[in-house]
Amino acid sequence: MLADLFKKRGVKLERTYQLNTGGNTDFLNMLERKRLTSKKISKTEAVQSVVAKRLESENIHIGPSDYIPWQKDNKLCFLRIEGKLFGGVPMNLELRLSVEDSPNSAGVAVDAIRCTKLALDRGQGGVLYAPSAYFCKHPPRQFTDDVAFQMVEQFINNVELESIQYEVPDFSSGAGEPAATEG
């Protein structure tokens, strides 16, 4: 969201990091570095999807940092975003967030389940692109948060999704070109 706000306000994002620490079993399991690969990819792609121009890999680091047992279920996030304002004026934002980790995604999970139930009641099957675009960090089709929110509202209200032009480049094909999709 902050990267999207930077883009909307004309800030050229140059580099960013997000470091997370926690003391629950999720962080303990991530001490085994092999388990981090998919988590780092999904978190990094969630940020890359909203930046105006994809950042080079050396300019973005998103992911868990360390297990600190006494933090228990408290997750600490340390975030830094660096960019340039109009006229090349440098700026940076640093943020510290503290949140109880386990229930943090419960609301999102409940809303995703509700959308799945709506789809079942309507006889819909397959990938639910609108809900996954809004609720998932790395969905099959990535949209900006604003577009994904509009799409999921249309889905909930059973409104036919209009043909929507991606605002987020589809890098999975290697072309980096926006693609159109039918809802």
C-alpha positions as a Markdown table, in Angstrom:
| # | Residue | x | y | z |
|---|---|---|---|---|
| 1 | Met | 0.0 | 0.0 | 0.0 |
| 2 | Leu | 2.8 | 2.4 | 0.8 |
| 3 | Ala | 4.6 | 1.6 | -2.5 |
| 4 | Asp | 1.3 | 2.2 | -4.3 |
| 5 | Leu | 0.9 | 5.5 | -2.5 |
| 6 | Phe | 4.4 | 6.5 | -3.4 |
| 7 | Lys | 3.6 | 5.8 | -7.1 |
| 8 | Lys | 0.4 | 7.8 | -7.0 |
| 9 | Arg | 2.2 | 10.7 | -5.4 |
| 10 | Gly | 4.9 | 10.7 | -8.0 |
| 11 | Val | 7.7 | 9.4 | -5.9 |
| 12 | Lys | 10.2 | 7.3 | -7.8 |
| 13 | Leu | 10.8 | 4.3 | -5.6 |
| 14 | Glu | 14.5 | 3.3 | -5.7 |
| 15 | Arg | 14.8 | 0.7 | -3.0 |
| 16 | Thr | 13.0 | -0.9 | -0.1 |
| 17 | Tyr | 13.2 | -3.5 | 2.6 |
| 18 | Gln | 10.9 | -5.2 | 5.1 |
| 19 | Leu | 12.4 | -7.1 | 8.0 |
| 20 | Asn | 10.1 | -9.2 | 10.2 |
| 21 | Thr | 10.9 | -10.8 | 13.6 |
| 22 | Gly | 8.8 | -12.9 | 15.8 |
| 23 | Gly | 8.7 | -15.6 | 18.4 |
| 24 | Asn | 6.0 | -18.0 | 17.3 |
| 25 | Thr | 6.4 | -21.4 | 15.5 |
| 26 | Asp | 6.1 | -19.7 | 12.0 |
| 27 | Phe | 9.3 | -17.8 | 12.7 |
| 28 | Leu | 11.0 | -20.8 | 14.4 |
| 29 | Asn | 10.3 | -22.9 | 11.3 |
| 30 | Met | 11.8 | -20.2 | 9.1 |
| 31 | Leu | 15.1 | -20.7 | 10.7 |
| 32 | Glu | 15.4 | -23.6 | 8.3 |
| 33 | Arg | 16.2 | -21.4 | 5.3 |
| 34 | Lys | 14.8 | -23.8 | 2.7 |
| 35 | Arg | 11.3 | -23.0 | 4.0 |
| 36 | Leu | 11.7 | -19.3 | 3.2 |
| 37 | Thr | 11.9 | -19.5 | -0.6 |
| 38 | Ser | 8.2 | -19.5 | -1.4 |
| 39 | Lys | 7.4 | -17.0 | 1.4 |
| 40 | Lys | 10.1 | -14.5 | 0.2 |
| 41 | Ile | 8.8 | -14.9 | -3.4 |
| 42 | Ser | 5.2 | -14.2 | -2.5 |
| 43 | Lys | 6.0 | -11.2 | -0.3 |
| 44 | Thr | 8.4 | -9.7 | -2.8 |
| 45 | Glu | 6.0 | -10.1 | -5.7 |
| 46 | Ala | 3.2 | -8.5 | -3.6 |
| 47 | Val | 5.4 | -5.4 | -3.4 |
| 48 | Gln | 6.7 | -5.6 | -7.0 |
| 49 | Ser | 3.2 | -5.7 | -8.2 |
| 50 | Val | 2.4 | -2.2 | -7.1 |
| 51 | Val | 5.6 | -0.3 | -7.8 |
| 52 | Ala | 5.6 | 1.9 | -10.9 |
| 53 | Lys | 8.7 | 0.2 | -12.3 |
| 54 | Arg | 9.9 | -3.3 | -11.1 |
| 55 | Leu | 12.9 | -2.9 | -8.8 |
| 56 | Glu | 16.1 | -4.7 | -9.4 |
| 57 | Ser | 16.6 | -7.7 | -7.0 |
| 58 | Glu | 19.4 | -5.9 | -5.2 |
| 59 | Asn | 17.1 | -3.0 | -4.4 |
| 60 | Ile | 14.3 | -5.0 | -2.7 |
| 61 | His | 14.4 | -7.3 | 0.3 |
| 62 | Ile | 11.1 | -8.5 | 1.7 |
| 63 | Gly | 10.9 | -11.3 | 4.2 |
| 64 | Pro | 11.3 | -12.8 | 7.6 |
| 65 | Ser | 14.5 | -12.0 | 9.4 |
| 66 | Asp | 14.8 | -13.8 | 12.6 |
| 67 | Tyr | 13.2 | -15.8 | 15.4 |
| 68 | Ile | 13.3 | -14.1 | 18.8 |
| 69 | Pro | 11.6 | -16.5 | 21.3 |
| 70 | Trp | 10.6 | -13.8 | 23.9 |
| 71 | Gln | 8.6 | -12.0 | 21.3 |
| 72 | Lys | 6.2 | -15.0 | 21.4 |
| 73 | Asp | 3.3 | -14.3 | 19.0 |
| 74 | Asn | 4.2 | -10.6 | 18.5 |
| 75 | Lys | 5.5 | -9.8 | 15.1 |
| 76 | Leu | 7.7 | -6.8 | 14.6 |
| 77 | Cys | 8.0 | -5.3 | 11.1 |
| 78 | Phe | 10.8 | -2.8 | 10.2 |
| 79 | Leu | 10.2 | -1.1 | 6.9 |
| 80 | Arg | 12.2 | 1.3 | 4.9 |
| 81 | Ile | 11.3 | 2.9 | 1.5 |
| 82 | Glu | 13.7 | 5.2 | -0.3 |
| 83 | Gly | 12.8 | 7.2 | -3.4 |
| 84 | Lys | 13.1 | 10.6 | -5.2 |
| 85 | Leu | 10.5 | 13.4 | -5.2 |
| 86 | Phe | 10.0 | 16.0 | -7.9 |
| 87 | Gly | 13.3 | 17.5 | -8.9 |
| 88 | Gly | 15.3 | 14.5 | -7.7 |
| 89 | Val | 14.9 | 15.4 | -4.0 |
| 90 | Pro | 15.7 | 12.3 | -2.0 |
| 91 | Met | 13.3 | 11.0 | 0.7 |
| 92 | Asn | 12.9 | 8.0 | 2.8 |
| 93 | Leu | 10.2 | 6.5 | 5.1 |
| 94 | Glu | 10.9 | 4.3 | 8.0 |
| 95 | Leu | 8.2 | 2.5 | 9.9 |
| 96 | Arg | 7.9 | 0.0 | 12.8 |
| 97 | Leu | 4.8 | -2.1 | 13.2 |
| 98 | Ser | 4.0 | -4.4 | 16.1 |
| 99 | Val | 1.1 | -6.8 | 15.7 |
| 100 | Glu | -0.1 | -10.0 | 17.3 |
| 101 | Asp | 0.7 | -12.4 | 14.5 |
| 102 | Ser | -1.6 | -15.4 | 14.7 |
| 103 | Pro | -5.0 | -13.6 | 14.4 |
| 104 | Asn | -3.6 | -11.0 | 12.0 |
| 105 | Ser | -5.0 | -12.7 | 8.9 |
| 106 | Ala | -8.1 | -14.2 | 10.4 |
| 107 | Gly | -10.4 | -11.6 | 8.9 |
| 108 | Val | -8.9 | -12.0 | 5.5 |
| 109 | Ala | -9.3 | -15.8 | 5.7 |
| 110 | Val | -12.9 | -15.5 | 6.8 |
| 111 | Asp | -13.7 | -13.2 | 4.0 |
| 112 | Ala | -12.0 | -15.5 | 1.5 |
| 113 | Ile | -14.1 | -18.4 | 2.8 |
| 114 | Arg | -17.3 | -16.3 | 2.5 |
| 115 | Cys | -16.5 | -15.6 | -1.2 |
| 116 | Thr | -15.9 | -19.3 | -1.7 |
| 117 | Lys | -19.3 | -20.1 | -0.2 |
| 118 | Leu | -20.9 | -17.4 | -2.5 |
| 119 | Ala | -19.2 | -19.1 | -5.5 |
| 120 | Leu | -20.5 | -22.6 | -4.4 |
| 121 | Asp | -24.0 | -21.2 | -3.9 |
| 122 | Arg | -23.9 | -19.7 | -7.4 |
| 123 | Gly | -22.5 | -22.9 | -9.0 |
| 124 | Gln | -19.2 | -21.3 | -9.9 |
| 125 | Gly | -16.0 | -23.3 | -10.0 |
| 126 | Gly | -12.4 | -22.9 | -10.9 |
| 127 | Val | -10.1 | -20.0 | -10.0 |
| 128 | Leu | -11.9 | -17.1 | -8.3 |
| 129 | Tyr | -9.8 | -14.3 | -9.8 |
| 130 | Ala | -11.5 | -11.4 | -8.0 |
| 131 | Pro | -11.3 | -12.8 | -4.5 |
| 132 | Ser | -7.8 | -14.2 | -5.0 |
| 133 | Ala | -6.6 | -10.8 | -6.4 |
| 134 | Tyr | -7.8 | -9.1 | -3.3 |
| 135 | Phe | -7.1 | -11.6 | -0.5 |
| 136 | Cys | -3.8 | -13.2 | -1.7 |
| 137 | Lys | -0.3 | -11.8 | -1.7 |
| 138 | His | 0.6 | -13.5 | -4.9 |
| 139 | Pro | -2.6 | -14.4 | -6.8 |
| 140 | Pro | -2.8 | -16.1 | -10.2 |
| 141 | Arg | -3.6 | -12.7 | -11.8 |
| 142 | Gln | -2.2 | -9.6 | -10.0 |
| 143 | Phe | -4.1 | -6.3 | -9.9 |
| 144 | Thr | -3.5 | -3.1 | -8.0 |
| 145 | Asp | -5.3 | -3.0 | -4.6 |
| 146 | Asp | -7.8 | -0.5 | -5.9 |
| 147 | Val | -8.8 | -2.6 | -8.9 |
| 148 | Ala | -8.8 | -5.8 | -6.8 |
| 149 | Phe | -11.1 | -4.2 | -4.3 |
| 150 | Gln | -13.5 | -3.1 | -7.0 |
| 151 | Met | -13.4 | -6.6 | -8.5 |
| 152 | Val | -14.2 | -8.3 | -5.2 |
| 153 | Glu | -17.0 | -5.9 | -4.5 |
| 154 | Gln | -18.5 | -6.7 | -7.9 |
| 155 | Phe | -18.1 | -10.4 | -7.2 |
| 156 | Ile | -19.8 | -10.2 | -3.8 |
| 157 | Asn | -22.7 | -8.2 | -5.3 |
| 158 | Asn | -22.9 | -10.7 | -8.2 |
| 159 | Val | -22.2 | -8.0 | -10.7 |
| 160 | Glu | -20.8 | -9.2 | -14.0 |
| 161 | Leu | -17.1 | -8.3 | -14.0 |
| 162 | Glu | -16.2 | -5.9 | -16.9 |
| 163 | Ser | -13.2 | -6.5 | -19.0 |
| 164 | Ile | -10.4 | -5.0 | -17.0 |
| 165 | Gln | -7.1 | -4.0 | -18.3 |
| 166 | Tyr | -4.3 | -5.1 | -15.9 |
| 167 | Glu | -2.6 | -2.2 | -14.2 |
| 168 | Val | 0.1 | -4.5 | -13.1 |
| 169 | Pro | 2.5 | -6.0 | -15.7 |
| 170 | Asp | 2.3 | -9.8 | -16.0 |
| 171 | Phe | 5.9 | -10.8 | -15.6 |
| 172 | Ser | 5.2 | -14.6 | -15.6 |
| 173 | Ser | 5.4 | -14.8 | -19.4 |
| 174 | Gly | 8.7 | -12.9 | -19.4 |
| 175 | Ala | 7.2 | -10.2 | -21.6 |
| 176 | Gly | 6.3 | -7.7 | -18.9 |
| 177 | Glu | 3.3 | -6.5 | -20.9 |
| 178 | Pro | -0.1 | -5.8 | -19.5 |
| 179 | Ala | -2.8 | -8.3 | -20.4 |
| 180 | Ala | -6.5 | -8.0 | -20.7 |
| 181 | Thr | -8.8 | -10.5 | -18.9 |
| 182 | Glu | -12.4 | -11.2 | -18.7 |
| 183 | Gly | -13.8 | -11.5 | -15.2 |
